[in-house]
Amino acid sequence: MIYGERIRLRAPEREDIPRFVGWLNDPEVREGLLLHLPISTADEEHWFEEMLKRPQYEHPMTIQVPDEGNWKAIGNVGYHNFDWRCRSAEVGIFIGDKTCWNQGYGTEAMRLLLRHGFNTLNLNRIALEVYETNPRAVRAYEKAGFVHEGRKRQGMYKEGRYIDILQMSVLRSEWQE
């Protein structure tokens, strides 16, 4: 477990699959993700099995918040596209439980992931891409320390229109300040 002030990050479990399927089939949740089509439980089970075959550092983590004496899963976060020669990776996150939107959980989860990336995985650069149409996510990333570094103009076609993809990153030296 990786603990923050209000959240913790843990390994995903097979029992999470129905919850993930529900979140990823919600059009509002999926709006900020690369997913374009609904997913089935079988799709998510296949993803889970394939994820277990990858190195542990590539496994996503489930974001949890305290809930009446227990912990409740609200989303997930993780690293992908590692480049060990350059000590870099990309990060992805989503808060699937919409009752937990706009409460700072995404920012806290991202800060925990940055700490893990720089202090445990020894990364030097952590990057992400976000749609210009997702200002809530952009704000959360900025609060966590990400810096705008580029834009893929009309880089995504979604819901009948082209949108820009913003590129953001954090360097170890910036994070240490």
Phi and psi restraints in degrees (value plus and minus 20) as a CYANA .aco file:
   2 ILE   PHI    -138.0   -98.0
   2 ILE   PSI      99.0   139.0
   3 TYR   PHI    -122.2   -82.2
   3 TYR   PSI     118.6   158.6
   4 GLY   PHI    -134.1   -94.1
   4 GLY   PSI    -185.6  -145.6
   5 GLU   PHI     -90.9   -50.9
   5 GLU   PSI     -61.3   -21.3
   6 ARG   PHI    -142.8  -102.8
   6 ARG   PSI     -25.6    14.4
   7 ILE   PHI    -156.1  -116.1
   7 ILE   PSI     150.2   190.2
   8 ARG   PHI    -160.6  -120.6
   8 ARG   PSI     136.0   176.0
   9 LEU   PHI    -133.6   -93.6
   9 LEU   PSI     112.4   152.4
  10 ARG   PHI    -157.9  -117.9
  10 ARG   PSI     146.5   186.5
  11 ALA   PHI     -85.7   -45.7
  11 ALA   PSI     123.3   163.3
  12 PRO   PHI     -90.4   -50.4
  12 PRO   PSI     127.1   167.1
  13 GLU   PHI    -136.9   -96.9
  13 GLU   PSI     137.6   177.6
  14 ARG   PHI     -75.8   -35.8
  14 ARG   PSI     -53.9   -13.9
  15 GLU   PHI     -86.3   -46.3
  15 GLU   PSI     -35.6     4.4
  16 ASP   PHI     -97.3   -57.3
  16 ASP   PSI     -37.7     2.3
  17 ILE   PHI     -74.2   -34.2
  17 ILE   PSI     -68.7   -28.7
  18 PRO   PHI     -79.9   -39.9
  18 PRO   PSI     -57.9   -17.9
  19 ARG   PHI     -85.1   -45.1
  19 ARG   PSI     -65.7   -25.7
  20 PHE   PHI     -80.3   -40.3
  20 PHE   PSI     -62.6   -22.6
  21 VAL   PHI     -81.0   -41.0
  21 VAL   PSI     -64.2   -24.2
  22 GLY   PHI     -80.0   -40.0
  22 GLY   PSI     -65.9   -25.9
  23 TRP   PHI     -83.4   -43.4
  23 TRP   PSI     -68.9   -28.9
  24 LEU   PHI     -91.5   -51.5
  24 LEU   PSI     -32.6     7.4
  25 ASN   PHI    -116.6   -76.6
  25 ASN   PSI     -20.1    19.9
  26 ASP   PHI    -104.8   -64.8
  26 ASP   PSI      97.8   137.8
  27 PRO   PHI     -76.4   -36.4
  27 PRO   PSI     -53.8   -13.8
  28 GLU   PHI     -87.6   -47.6
  28 GLU   PSI     -59.4   -19.4
  29 VAL   PHI     -89.2   -49.2
  29 VAL   PSI     -65.3   -25.3
  30 ARG   PHI     -88.2   -48.2
  30 ARG   PSI     -39.4     0.6
  31 GLU   PHI     -74.3   -34.3
  31 GLU   PSI     -57.5   -17.5
  32 GLY   PHI    -113.6   -73.6
  32 GLY   PSI     -16.3    23.7
  33 LEU   PHI    -126.7   -86.7
  33 LEU   PSI     147.7   187.7
  34 LEU   PHI     -93.8   -53.8
  34 LEU   PSI     -33.2     6.8
  35 LEU   PHI     -87.4   -47.4
  35 LEU   PSI     116.4   156.4
  36 HIS   PHI    -135.7   -95.7
  36 HIS   PSI     -39.8     0.2
  37 LEU   PHI    -145.0  -105.0
  37 LEU   PSI     134.8   174.8
  38 PRO   PHI     -79.8   -39.8
  38 PRO   PSI     134.6   174.6
  39 ILE   PHI    -137.0   -97.0
  39 ILE   PSI     134.7   174.7
  40 SER   PHI    -119.3   -79.3
  40 SER   PSI     145.7   185.7
  41 THR   PHI     -80.2   -40.2
  41 THR   PSI     -58.9   -18.9
  42 ALA   PHI     -81.7   -41.7
  42 ALA   PSI     -60.7   -20.7
  43 ASP   PHI     -79.1   -39.1
  43 ASP   PSI     -66.2   -26.2
  44 GLU   PHI     -89.9   -49.9
  44 GLU   PSI     -56.8   -16.8
  45 GLU   PHI     -83.4   -43.4
  45 GLU   PSI     -60.8   -20.8
  46 HIS   PHI     -83.2   -43.2
  46 HIS   PSI     -65.1   -25.1
  47 TRP   PHI     -76.7   -36.7
  47 TRP   PSI     -65.0   -25.0
  48 PHE   PHI     -81.0   -41.0
  48 PHE   PSI     -66.3   -26.3
  49 GLU   PHI     -82.9   -42.9
  49 GLU   PSI     -62.2   -22.2
  50 GLU   PHI     -87.0   -47.0
  50 GLU   PSI     -57.4   -17.4
  51 MET   PHI     -80.6   -40.6
  51 MET   PSI     -60.2   -20.2
  52 LEU   PHI     -84.1   -44.1
  52 LEU   PSI     -41.4    -1.4
  53 LYS   PHI    -101.7   -61.7
  53 LYS   PSI     -37.7     2.3
  54 ARG   PHI    -102.3   -62.3
  54 ARG   PSI     142.5   182.5
  55 PRO   PHI     -78.0   -38.0
  55 PRO   PSI     129.5   169.5
  56 GLN   PHI     -78.2   -38.2
  56 GLN   PSI     -54.8   -14.8
  57 TYR   PHI     -86.0   -46.0
  57 TYR   PSI     -36.3     3.7
  58 GLU   PHI    -111.8   -71.8
  58 GLU   PSI     -23.5    16.5
  59 HIS   PHI     -94.9   -54.9
  59 HIS   PSI     115.1   155.1
  60 PRO   PHI     -90.0   -50.0
  60 PRO   PSI     148.5   188.5
  61 MET   PHI    -142.8  -102.8
  61 MET   PSI     123.5   163.5
  62 THR   PHI    -105.0   -65.0
  62 THR   PSI     112.0   152.0
  63 ILE   PHI    -108.1   -68.1
  63 ILE   PSI     109.1   149.1
  64 GLN   PHI    -147.6  -107.6
  64 GLN   PSI     130.2   170.2
  65 VAL   PHI    -146.0  -106.0
  65 VAL   PSI     132.0   172.0
  66 PRO   PHI     -82.9   -42.9
  66 PRO   PSI     122.6   162.6
  67 ASP   PHI    -171.8  -131.8
  67 ASP   PSI      81.6   121.6
  68 GLU   PHI      29.8    69.8
  68 GLU   PSI      31.7    71.7
  69 GLY   PHI      63.7   103.7
  69 GLY   PSI     -24.7    15.3
  70 ASN   PHI    -141.0  -101.0
  70 ASN   PSI    -193.6  -153.6
  71 TRP   PHI    -136.0   -96.0
  71 TRP   PSI     113.9   153.9
  72 LYS   PHI    -133.3   -93.3
  72 LYS   PSI     109.7   149.7
  73 ALA   PHI     -93.1   -53.1
  73 ALA   PSI     115.9   155.9
  74 ILE   PHI    -147.3  -107.3
  74 ILE   PSI     -28.4    11.6
  75 GLY   PHI     152.6   192.6
  75 GLY   PSI    -185.8  -145.8
  76 ASN   PHI    -169.6  -129.6
  76 ASN   PSI     143.4   183.4
  77 VAL   PHI    -169.9  -129.9
  77 VAL   PSI     129.2   169.2
  78 GLY   PHI    -195.8  -155.8
  78 GLY   PSI     152.9   192.9
  79 TYR   PHI    -122.1   -82.1
  79 TYR   PSI     131.9   171.9
  80 HIS   PHI    -174.7  -134.7
  80 HIS   PSI     153.9   193.9
  81 ASN   PHI      32.1    72.1
  81 ASN   PSI      32.5    72.5
  82 PHE   PHI     -89.2   -49.2
  82 PHE   PSI     122.0   162.0
  83 ASP   PHI    -148.7  -108.7
  83 ASP   PSI      75.6   115.6
  84 TRP   PHI     -90.8   -50.8
  84 TRP   PSI     -46.7    -6.7
  85 ARG   PHI     -85.3   -45.3
  85 ARG   PSI     -61.3   -21.3
  86 CYS   PHI    -112.3   -72.3
  86 CYS   PSI     -23.9    16.1
  87 ARG   PHI      37.9    77.9
  87 ARG   PSI      28.5    68.5
  88 SER   PHI    -152.4  -112.4
  88 SER   PSI     139.6   179.6
  89 ALA   PHI    -177.7  -137.7
  89 ALA   PSI     144.3   184.3
  90 GLU   PHI    -126.8   -86.8
  90 GLU   PSI     136.2   176.2
  91 VAL   PHI    -145.6  -105.6
  91 VAL   PSI     129.7   169.7
  92 GLY   PHI    -157.7  -117.7
  92 GLY   PSI     131.2   171.2
  93 ILE   PHI    -171.7  -131.7
  93 ILE   PSI     130.7   170.7
  94 PHE   PHI    -172.3  -132.3
  94 PHE   PSI     122.1   162.1
  95 ILE   PHI    -120.9   -80.9
  95 ILE   PSI      89.4   129.4
  96 GLY   PHI    -105.1   -65.1
  96 GLY   PSI     -48.6    -8.6
  97 ASP   PHI    -102.1   -62.1
  97 ASP   PSI      83.6   123.6
  98 LYS   PHI     -86.0   -46.0
  98 LYS   PSI     -39.3     0.7
  99 THR   PHI     -89.2   -49.2
  99 THR   PSI     -32.6     7.4
 100 CYS   PHI    -124.8   -84.8
 100 CYS   PSI     -13.7    26.3
 101 TRP   PHI     -90.4   -50.4
 101 TRP   PSI     132.6   172.6
 102 ASN   PHI      41.5    81.5
 102 ASN   PSI      12.0    52.0
 103 GLN   PHI    -141.1  -101.1
 103 GLN   PSI     -12.4    27.6
 104 GLY   PHI      64.1   104.1
 104 GLY   PSI     -15.9    24.1
 105 TYR   PHI     -87.3   -47.3
 105 TYR   PSI     -57.3   -17.3
 106 GLY   PHI     -83.8   -43.8
 106 GLY   PSI     -62.2   -22.2
 107 THR   PHI     -83.2   -43.2
 107 THR   PSI     -65.3   -25.3
 108 GLU   PHI     -84.6   -44.6
 108 GLU   PSI     -61.5   -21.5
 109 ALA   PHI     -82.0   -42.0
 109 ALA   PSI     -61.1   -21.1
 110 MET   PHI     -86.5   -46.5
 110 MET   PSI     -59.3   -19.3
 111 ARG   PHI     -83.1   -43.1
 111 ARG   PSI     -61.2   -21.2
 112 LEU   PHI     -83.3   -43.3
 112 LEU   PSI     -60.8   -20.8
 113 LEU   PHI     -86.6   -46.6
 113 LEU   PSI     -57.6   -17.6
 114 LEU   PHI     -83.4   -43.4
 114 LEU   PSI     -65.7   -25.7
 115 ARG   PHI     -78.3   -38.3
 115 ARG   PSI     -64.7   -24.7
 116 HIS   PHI     -83.0   -43.0
 116 HIS   PSI     -63.1   -23.1
 117 GLY   PHI     -84.9   -44.9
 117 GLY   PSI     -63.4   -23.4
 118 PHE   PHI    -101.2   -61.2
 118 PHE   PSI     -61.4   -21.4
 119 ASN   PHI    -107.3   -67.3
 119 ASN   PSI     -49.1    -9.1
 120 THR   PHI    -124.7   -84.7
 120 THR   PSI     -66.2   -26.2
 121 LEU   PHI    -107.8   -67.8
 121 LEU   PSI     -28.1    11.9
 122 ASN   PHI      39.8    79.8
 122 ASN   PSI      20.5    60.5
 123 LEU   PHI     -99.1   -59.1
 123 LEU   PSI     136.4   176.4
 124 ASN   PHI    -129.1   -89.1
 124 ASN   PSI     -47.3    -7.3
 125 ARG   PHI    -160.2  -120.2
 125 ARG   PSI     110.6   150.6
 126 ILE   PHI    -144.7  -104.7
 126 ILE   PSI     104.6   144.6
 127 ALA   PHI    -145.4  -105.4
 127 ALA   PSI     145.8   185.8
 128 LEU   PHI    -176.4  -136.4
 128 LEU   PSI     146.0   186.0
 129 GLU   PHI    -145.8  -105.8
 129 GLU   PSI     122.4   162.4
 130 VAL   PHI    -162.6  -122.6
 130 VAL   PSI     123.5   163.5
 131 TYR   PHI     -91.9   -51.9
 131 TYR   PSI     122.6   162.6
 132 GLU   PHI     -80.9   -40.9
 132 GLU   PSI     -41.2    -1.2
 133 THR   PHI    -103.9   -63.9
 133 THR   PSI     -12.1    27.9
 134 ASN   PHI    -139.6   -99.6
 134 ASN   PSI      48.6    88.6
 135 PRO   PHI     -84.1   -44.1
 135 PRO   PSI     -48.8    -8.8
 136 ARG   PHI     -82.5   -42.5
 136 ARG   PSI     -63.8   -23.8
 137 ALA   PHI     -87.5   -47.5
 137 ALA   PSI     -62.1   -22.1
 138 VAL   PHI     -78.3   -38.3
 138 VAL   PSI     -64.7   -24.7
 139 ARG   PHI     -80.6   -40.6
 139 ARG   PSI     -64.3   -24.3
 140 ALA   PHI     -81.7   -41.7
 140 ALA   PSI     -61.9   -21.9
 141 TYR   PHI     -86.1   -46.1
 141 TYR   PSI     -61.8   -21.8
 142 GLU   PHI     -81.7   -41.7
 142 GLU   PSI     -63.3   -23.3
 143 LYS   PHI     -82.3   -42.3
 143 LYS   PSI     -53.2   -13.2
 144 ALA   PHI     -97.4   -57.4
 144 ALA   PSI     -31.2     8.8
 145 GLY   PHI      93.8   133.8
 145 GLY   PSI     -17.7    22.3
 146 PHE   PHI     -92.0   -52.0
 146 PHE   PSI     125.0   165.0
 147 VAL   PHI    -134.7   -94.7
 147 VAL   PSI     118.2   158.2
 148 HIS   PHI     -89.1   -49.1
 148 HIS   PSI     112.5   152.5
 149 GLU   PHI    -150.2  -110.2
 149 GLU   PSI     -28.8    11.2
 150 GLY   PHI    -199.1  -159.1
 150 GLY   PSI     158.0   198.0
 151 ARG   PHI    -168.5  -128.5
 151 ARG   PSI     109.3   149.3
 152 LYS   PHI    -115.0   -75.0
 152 LYS   PSI      81.5   121.5
 153 ARG   PHI     -84.9   -44.9
 153 ARG   PSI     109.5   149.5
 154 GLN   PHI      28.2    68.2
 154 GLN   PSI      21.9    61.9
 155 GLY   PHI     -98.8   -58.8
 155 GLY   PSI     -28.6    11.4
 156 MET   PHI    -159.8  -119.8
 156 MET   PSI     120.7   160.7
 157 TYR   PHI    -127.8   -87.8
 157 TYR   PSI      98.8   138.8
 158 LYS   PHI    -168.0  -128.0
 158 LYS   PSI     112.4   152.4
 159 GLU   PHI      34.5    74.5
 159 GLU   PSI      21.3    61.3
 160 GLY   PHI      61.8   101.8
 160 GLY   PSI      -8.6    31.4
 161 ARG   PHI    -171.0  -131.0
 161 ARG   PSI     138.9   178.9
 162 TYR   PHI    -107.9   -67.9
 162 TYR   PSI     118.4   158.4
 163 ILE   PHI    -150.7  -110.7
 163 ILE   PSI     135.9   175.9
 164 ASP   PHI    -100.8   -60.8
 164 ASP   PSI     129.4   169.4
 165 ILE   PHI    -130.0   -90.0
 165 ILE   PSI     103.0   143.0
 166 LEU   PHI    -108.8   -68.8
 166 LEU   PSI     118.1   158.1
 167 GLN   PHI    -128.7   -88.7
 167 GLN   PSI     109.4   149.4
 168 MET   PHI    -155.0  -115.0
 168 MET   PSI     135.1   175.1
 169 SER   PHI    -175.9  -135.9
 169 SER   PSI     147.5   187.5
 170 VAL   PHI    -152.9  -112.9
 170 VAL   PSI     113.8   153.8
 171 LEU   PHI    -118.3   -78.3
 171 LEU   PSI     132.2   172.2
 172 ARG   PHI     -73.2   -33.2
 172 ARG   PSI     -64.4   -24.4
 173 SER   PHI     -81.6   -41.6
 173 SER   PSI     -56.4   -16.4
 174 GLU   PHI     -89.7   -49.7
 174 GLU   PSI     -60.7   -20.7
 175 TRP   PHI     -87.1   -47.1
 175 TRP   PSI     -56.6   -16.6
 176 GLN   PHI     -89.6   -49.6
 176 GLN   PSI     -42.9    -2.9
